[in-house]
Amino acid sequence: MISIKTELKDVLSIKSDALVIFIPSDEKNSKAAKRKLETLFGKSISSTSLIDVTGKTGETTVFYTPESFASKRIILTGIGESNKVTLEYIRRAGATAAKKAQEIKLSSIAYILDIFDNGNLPLTDSYEDISCAIAEGAVLGTYKFATYFTDDEQKSTHLKAVSLIAHAKKYLKEIEKGTNRAAAICEGVYLARDLGNTPGLDLYPGTLAAIARDKCRKAGCNVTVLDEKKITSLKMGGVLSVSKGSERLPRFIIIEWNGGRRSEKPYVLVGKGITFDTGGISLKPSANMAEMKMDMSGAAAVIGAMMTVAALKLPVNVIGLVPACENMPSGKAIRPGDVIRIMDGKTVEVDNTDAEGRLILADALVYAKRYKPKAVVDLATLTGACVVALGHYATGMMGNDDNILDALKAAGDRSYERVCELPLYDEYEKLIKSNVADVKNVGGRWAGAITAGWFLKKFVDEYPWVHLDIAGTAILEENGDYTQKGASGVGVRLLVEWLRSV
């Protein structure tokens, strides 16, 4: 991952392949910024050469400095209209500049932050938040999954270091806090993206558990991995039934971070860990099935978030639960029409073996009860119906506690991993009524995301609970401002932002 550091230096003495300076697009502030550039850099930047610099978001212009300057280039990056600038605009501008640097094969860039102290940008955010947003954009925007390339050029990431320059000593500590937070968050997101992008040949329940144990223990968590024998003794019928068709044995991963007082109840995060999903006997179409290596994106988010929470030493107690299975068709696999028994004794008619994620989550939600949690949040690439409803820009959210729903909505707005609440009206419950068991695992054609949420609700105890369906936001079809096609790592920043606020 790119290194991130903070420096207190005069602009002209900064040694970097390029200085990054943000330019607003509104006329008044754009002119002021350009005059400052002319004064600062003299003949290397003239008013004539700045004519085509508009300051619009997504725009970059590269200038070369005289040999006497410590930095070789200046990258002017548009940040948009001053009165509309938010942390997300800043995050995107950070990514735009870093991707430009990567494109022209620079190894280091330095962001100049004094634009945020000129009194013209109506930001209420602290320098900690601003610097965190810039660093997140830079690091996440230049992520590359290069594990399987053999060509050196394909494997390389040219940009190695990012600096954020404090223009006054009074801002130094705030900016350092922001860059340190960003570094921890980006490590978590990188891990989640790497896990999601890794093929099922190499990432299966056993290896997922080994990676979670290694990464989270190094960060300071306690990690316990339950094998098939222990899972059987706990009567986790959902986990056991889903994994029956695979040669890969299931695992149940428990990650604990004890940052709060011992007497405090924990928050519990649950992540769906289907390391590859063929659909089982209800086999998926072959088109795009390769994407189902990312069906463990909920697990990846929980593992990445737990590592980040520990790295940031958040003063809360948090438990991560990951039921991990592979859903394969074979002579041993469960069949449509089978009835299974979840850990709490409830019976489930399996009407469709491709609705397997909710079966393993049911066991995990029952298991969560033993912690007497303050709240439980589960994340899962659960339904195609949620993608149809919300596309790739918002996560579906359902739950039984308005306070937790509101807190996650606020955290989603801050992190820009936005959530949209869907209703869990009582009328939807009848859609998952079974004639032969306590409940059926699918609800038919209508409201598929909601009936999946209702199924999970059946296994939730009295604790506050929220379900996040990340099917659309976890698996991306194209590059974004600081995301790439494939696994997005969604959920890590959302969860960390929420847990920072509790």
Secondary structure, DSSP 4 states (H G I P E B T S, - for coil): --EEEEEE--GGG--SSEEEEEEE-SHHHHHHHHHHHHHHHGGGS-TTTTTT----TT-EEEEEPPTTSSSSEEEEEEEE-GGG--HHHHHHHHHHHHHHHHHTT-SEEEEE-GGGGSS-S-----HHHHHHHHHHHHHHHT----TT--SHHHH-----EEEEEESSGGGHHHHHHHHHHHHHHHHHHHHHHHHHHS-TTT-SHHHHHHHHHHHHHHHT-EEEEE-HHHHHHTT-HHHHHHHTTSSSPPEEEEEEEE-S-TTSPPEEEEE-EEEEE--TTSPPPSTTGGGGGGTTHHHHHHHHHHHHHHHTT-SSEEEEEEEEEEE--STTS--TT-EEE-TTS-EEE-S-TT--HHHHHHHHHHHHGGG--SEEEEEE---HHHHHHHTTS-EEEEES-HHHHHHHHHHHHHHT--EEE----GGGGGGG--SSSSEES---SS-HHHHHHHHHHTT--SS-EEEEE-HHHHEESS--SS--SEE--TTHHHHHHHHHH-
